[in-house]
Amino acid sequence: MKKQLVISLFAIAGGLLFLRDAMAFDVNAGPIWNNADAQNKCPAVCSGLQWNGQWTTTVWGQMSVCGTDKGVDVPVGPIWSNDDAKTKCPSQLGRVTWSGQWTTTVWGQMSVCGCNPPPPAS
């Protein structure tokens, strides 16, 4: 009985972790008139986020939202230290906030800044 309970709790915890990673967030994009317009606008307004290909109009003729997946790493050129990251990352991420994480991907040439998803569009 105990073993079954422990297995069930691990399964629930794993499912919750998966759902956290699969959450989508909407980013306000102004009016979007059709799919072609969304293809142009959404990647730009999503900035450091991955556009998931979804969009919807929230106020006809005034506001639409682009769906995004969780934050992605944004390439920003070389970062030499934590102090350097504190300057470069926030200025490069546009509409999203820096998570405080960064990684060098190619020494002396390229680093990436982690970003947080924005709050859901209201």
Residue frames as qw, qx, qy, qz and C-alpha x, y, z in Angstrom:
[[0.000, 0.885, 0.465, 0.000, 0.00, 0.00, 0.00],
 [0.299, -0.805, 0.108, 0.500, 2.80, 2.45, 0.92],
 [0.434, -0.152, 0.599, 0.655, 4.73, 1.60, -2.24],
 [0.242, 0.600, 0.667, 0.370, 1.66, 2.27, -4.39],
 [0.118, -0.938, -0.264, 0.191, 1.11, 5.63, -2.67],
 [0.382, -0.618, 0.327, 0.605, 4.73, 6.68, -3.22],
 [0.383, 0.141, 0.689, 0.599, 4.54, 5.69, -6.91],
 [0.117, 0.794, 0.573, 0.168, 1.30, 7.67, -7.32],
 [0.225, -0.896, -0.062, 0.377, 2.82, 10.76, -5.70],
 [0.398, -0.369, 0.505, 0.671, 5.85, 10.61, -8.01],
 [0.305, 0.424, 0.713, 0.468, 3.55, 10.27, -11.02],
 [0.012, -0.914, -0.403, 0.037, 1.53, 13.32, -9.96],
 [0.332, -0.764, 0.174, 0.525, 4.69, 15.36, -9.32],
 [0.417, -0.082, 0.634, 0.646, 6.08, 14.42, -12.74],
 [0.209, 0.660, 0.652, 0.310, 2.82, 15.42, -14.40],
 [0.135, -0.938, -0.207, 0.241, 2.86, 18.79, -12.67],
 [0.389, -0.537, 0.388, 0.641, 6.42, 19.44, -13.84],
 [0.353, 0.247, 0.705, 0.564, 5.39, 18.61, -17.40],
 [0.073, 0.840, 0.528, 0.103, 2.40, 20.96, -17.22],
 [0.274, -0.827, 0.018, 0.491, 4.60, 23.77, -15.91],
 [0.347, -0.314, 0.555, 0.688, 6.88, 23.43, -18.92],
 [0.230, 0.384, 0.767, 0.460, 3.97, 23.16, -21.36],
 [0.043, 0.765, 0.444, -0.465, 2.23, 26.36, -20.23],
 [0.375, 0.478, 0.376, 0.700, 1.54, 28.90, -22.93],
 [0.137, -0.605, -0.284, 0.731, 1.41, 32.67, -22.44],
 [0.380, 0.761, 0.437, 0.292, -0.29, 35.27, -24.60],
 [0.359, -0.317, 0.028, 0.877, 1.51, 38.49, -25.56],
 [0.313, 0.815, 0.309, -0.377, -0.43, 41.57, -26.70],
 [0.537, 0.018, 0.518, 0.666, 0.35, 42.35, -30.33],
 [0.238, 0.380, -0.113, -0.887, -2.05, 45.10, -31.42],
 [0.784, 0.364, 0.182, -0.468, -4.51, 44.25, -34.20],
 [0.246, -0.222, 0.864, 0.380, -3.74, 41.18, -36.31],
 [0.568, 0.339, -0.095, -0.744, -5.85, 40.94, -39.45],
 [0.929, 0.228, -0.173, -0.236, -5.10, 37.43, -40.74],
 [0.934, -0.236, 0.133, 0.231, -2.63, 34.55, -40.57],
 [0.658, 0.485, -0.008, 0.577, -0.14, 36.25, -42.90],
 [0.108, -0.827, 0.146, -0.532, -0.18, 39.32, -40.65],
 [0.796, -0.573, 0.167, -0.102, 0.36, 37.08, -37.60],
 [0.913, 0.117, 0.029, 0.389, 3.36, 35.43, -39.30],
 [0.392, 0.621, -0.107, 0.670, 4.96, 38.89, -39.53],
 [0.287, -0.741, 0.152, -0.588, 3.96, 40.35, -36.16],
 [0.864, -0.481, -0.047, -0.144, 4.05, 37.50, -33.67],
 [0.849, 0.037, -0.203, 0.487, 7.72, 36.51, -33.88],
 [0.256, 0.521, -0.171, 0.796, 8.67, 40.16, -33.28],
 [0.463, -0.626, 0.090, -0.621, 6.35, 40.80, -30.31],
 [0.933, -0.316, -0.170, -0.008, 7.25, 37.49, -28.70],
 [0.019, -0.866, 0.470, -0.171, 10.86, 38.69, -28.51],
 [0.020, 0.483, -0.858, 0.171, 12.77, 36.22, -26.33],
 [0.658, 0.040, 0.640, -0.394, 9.90, 33.75, -26.33],
 [0.127, -0.010, 0.885, 0.448, 9.02, 31.02, -28.80],
 [0.564, 0.161, -0.046, -0.809, 5.83, 31.86, -30.77],
 [0.453, 0.009, 0.885, -0.110, 3.69, 28.70, -30.78],
 [0.023, 0.134, 0.755, 0.641, 1.88, 29.59, -34.04],
 [0.111, -0.659, -0.744, 0.013, -1.37, 30.50, -32.29],
 [0.035, 0.005, -0.100, 0.994, -3.05, 33.90, -32.16],
 [0.042, -0.641, -0.765, -0.049, -6.48, 35.28, -31.45],
 [0.017, -0.501, -0.103, -0.859, -8.28, 38.60, -31.59],
 [0.249, -0.357, -0.721, 0.538, -9.32, 39.86, -28.16],
 [0.173, 0.698, 0.300, -0.627, -10.81, 43.26, -29.17],
 [0.623, 0.533, 0.492, 0.294, -11.87, 43.44, -32.83],
 [0.379, 0.825, 0.108, 0.406, -9.81, 45.99, -34.77],
 [0.210, -0.904, 0.250, -0.275, -7.76, 46.94, -31.71],
 [0.290, -0.605, 0.720, -0.175, -5.99, 44.04, -30.02],
 [0.931, 0.106, -0.329, -0.120, -4.87, 40.50, -30.70],
 [0.534, -0.655, 0.533, -0.045, -2.58, 38.21, -28.75],
 [0.629, 0.456, -0.627, -0.062, 0.15, 35.86, -29.92],
 [0.916, -0.389, 0.035, -0.092, 0.57, 32.57, -28.09],
 [0.256, 0.696, -0.643, 0.189, 4.02, 31.76, -26.76],
 [0.878, -0.191, -0.419, 0.132, 5.64, 28.80, -25.13],
 [0.642, -0.688, -0.055, 0.334, 7.95, 29.07, -22.18],
 [0.014, 0.925, -0.304, -0.227, 10.93, 31.36, -22.38],
 [0.911, 0.291, 0.000, 0.292, 13.83, 30.40, -24.57],
 [0.566, -0.496, 0.138, 0.644, 17.49, 31.36, -24.44],
 [0.397, 0.911, 0.110, -0.022, 18.30, 34.48, -26.44],
 [0.761, 0.096, 0.045, 0.640, 21.73, 34.85, -28.11],
 [0.103, -0.983, -0.109, 0.102, 23.39, 38.14, -27.15],
 [0.449, 0.736, -0.394, 0.318, 27.04, 37.84, -28.15],
 [0.612, 0.074, -0.637, 0.462, 29.83, 37.15, -25.67],
 [0.517, -0.798, -0.010, -0.310, 29.22, 37.64, -21.96],
 [0.472, 0.493, -0.592, 0.428, 32.40, 37.81, -19.88],
 [0.146, 0.035, -0.752, 0.642, 31.07, 37.81, -16.31],
 [0.098, -0.612, -0.766, 0.169, 27.96, 38.01, -14.15],
 [0.049, -0.629, -0.149, 0.761, 28.30, 41.79, -14.05],
 [0.055, 0.199, -0.588, -0.782, 28.46, 41.87, -17.85],
 [0.106, -0.361, -0.896, -0.235, 25.34, 39.66, -18.01],
 [0.071, -0.643, -0.576, 0.500, 23.47, 42.04, -15.69],
 [0.079, 0.549, -0.146, -0.819, 24.02, 44.78, -18.26],
 [0.130, 0.183, -0.734, -0.641, 23.60, 42.88, -21.53],
 [0.007, -0.289, -0.955, -0.064, 20.74, 40.50, -20.82],
 [0.144, 0.643, 0.566, -0.495, 18.03, 42.94, -19.68],
 [0.170, 0.612, -0.190, -0.749, 18.77, 45.28, -22.59],
 [0.117, 0.230, -0.812, -0.523, 18.57, 42.49, -25.20],
 [0.111, 0.228, 0.962, -0.098, 15.34, 40.75, -24.18],
 [0.202, -0.277, -0.463, -0.818, 12.72, 43.28, -25.26],
 [0.579, -0.397, -0.161, -0.694, 9.26, 42.40, -23.91],
 [0.869, -0.306, -0.388, 0.009, 10.34, 39.67, -21.52],
 [0.364, -0.848, 0.344, -0.174, 12.37, 39.74, -18.33],
 [0.437, 0.495, -0.732, 0.166, 15.74, 38.17, -17.76],
 [0.869, -0.359, -0.320, -0.116, 15.65, 35.06, -15.56],
 [0.421, -0.807, 0.412, -0.052, 19.06, 35.84, -14.11],
 [0.832, -0.126, 0.496, 0.213, 20.57, 32.87, -15.95],
 [0.468, 0.785, -0.317, -0.252, 23.11, 32.94, -18.77],
 [0.866, -0.140, 0.427, 0.220, 25.43, 30.48, -20.48],
 [0.078, 0.659, -0.547, -0.510, 28.36, 30.73, -22.85],
 [0.898, 0.306, 0.273, -0.161, 27.66, 28.64, -25.95],
 [0.783, 0.447, -0.037, 0.430, 30.81, 29.49, -27.96],
 [0.578, -0.586, -0.107, 0.558, 33.69, 30.78, -25.85],
 [0.287, -0.372, 0.201, 0.859, 34.60, 34.36, -26.74],
 [0.027, -0.112, -0.601, -0.791, 31.86, 34.58, -29.40],
 [0.490, -0.360, -0.429, -0.669, 28.37, 33.79, -28.12],
 [0.017, 0.085, 0.818, -0.569, 26.40, 33.56, -24.88],
 [0.317, -0.477, -0.632, -0.521, 22.67, 33.23, -24.28],
 [0.207, -0.158, 0.472, -0.842, 20.42, 34.86, -21.69],
 [0.098, -0.379, -0.920, 0.019, 17.51, 32.96, -20.17],
 [0.237, -0.214, -0.052, -0.946, 14.18, 34.74, -20.07],
 [0.220, 0.270, 0.801, -0.487, 10.97, 34.49, -18.09],
 [0.058, 0.518, 0.717, 0.463, 7.62, 34.34, -19.84],
 [0.143, -0.269, 0.074, -0.950, 5.50, 37.48, -19.51],
 [0.344, 0.206, 0.705, -0.585, 2.38, 37.52, -17.37],
 [0.297, 0.452, 0.805, 0.242, -0.70, 36.36, -19.29],
 [0.034, -0.205, -0.256, -0.944, -2.32, 39.06, -21.42],
 [0.166, 0.364, 0.701, -0.591, -5.45, 40.43, -19.80]]
